[in-house]
């Protein structure tokens, strides 16, 4: 997570979401949507580099979490309320 630029204070939120989305499997692919990687980027092609590369996937997710939810805490709160993010 540090290599992806995620603050240590956010690691528990990232851990929760990654556990729910992929079980921390960097090769996870949703068979119906095509979402990929640790955080299940949709579409997979939006991840700069490779959606299956853990650092690339987490780097993309860091921007997504802060842009869409304001923070990883906000992403976590949304996930717990909706069971997706």
C-alpha positions in Angstrom: 0.0 0.0 0.0 2.9 2.4 0.7 4.2 1.8 -2.8 0.8 2.9 -4.2 0.9 6.1 -2.2 -1.8 5.1 0.3 -1.3 6.7 3.8 -0.8 4.2 6.6 -3.8 5.7 8.4 -6.0 4.4 5.6 -4.7 0.9 5.4 -7.5 -0.6 7.5 -10.1 0.8 5.1 -8.2 -0.5 2.1 -7.8 -3.9 3.7 -11.5 -4.1 4.4 -12.4 -3.2 0.8 -9.8 -5.4 -0.8 -10.8 -8.3 1.4 -14.4 -7.9 0.3 -13.8 -7.2 -3.4 -11.1 -9.8 -4.2 -9.9 -11.6 -1.0 -6.6 -9.8 -1.8 -6.3 -11.9 -5.0 -4.5 -9.7 -7.5 -5.7 -11.9 -10.3 -9.4 -11.8 -9.4 -11.8 -11.1 -12.3 -15.5 -10.7 -11.9 -17.0 -13.1 -14.5 -20.1 -11.0 -15.1 -18.7 -7.5 -15.1 -15.0 -7.9 -16.0 -13.9 -5.9 -13.0 -10.3 -6.9 -12.1 -7.6 -6.9 -9.5 -7.4 -6.3 -5.8 -10.0 -3.5 -5.8 -12.0 -4.7 -8.8 -11.5 -1.8 -11.1 -14.3 -1.5 -13.7 -13.5 -1.6 -16.5 -10.1 -3.1 -15.9 -8.6 -1.0 -18.7 -9.0 2.2 -16.7 -6.1 1.2 -14.5 -2.9 2.8 -15.8 -0.3 0.0 -16.2 -2.1 -3.2 -15.4 -5.3 -3.8 -13.5 -3.8 -7.1 -12.3 -0.6 -5.4 -10.9 -1.3 -4.9 -7.2 0.6 -1.5 -7.0 -1.1 -0.2 -10.2 -4.5 -1.4 -9.0 -4.0 0.2 -5.6 -2.6 3.4 -7.0 -5.7 3.7 -9.2 -8.0 2.9 -6.3 -6.4 5.5 -4.1 -7.4 8.2 -6.7 -10.8 6.7 -7.1 -11.5 6.5 -3.4 -10.5 10.1 -2.8 -12.1 11.5 -5.9 -15.5 9.7 -5.6 -15.8 9.4 -1.8 -13.5 12.1 -0.4 -11.3 9.6 1.4 -10.8 6.0 2.1 -12.9 6.4 5.2 -15.7 7.7 3.0 -15.3 4.7 0.6 -15.4 2.3 3.6 -18.6 3.9 4.9 -20.2 3.7 1.4 -19.1 0.0 1.1 -20.5 -1.0 4.5 -23.9 0.7 3.6 -24.2 -0.6 0.0 -21.9 -3.7 -0.2 -20.2 -2.3 -3.2 -18.2 0.8 -4.1 
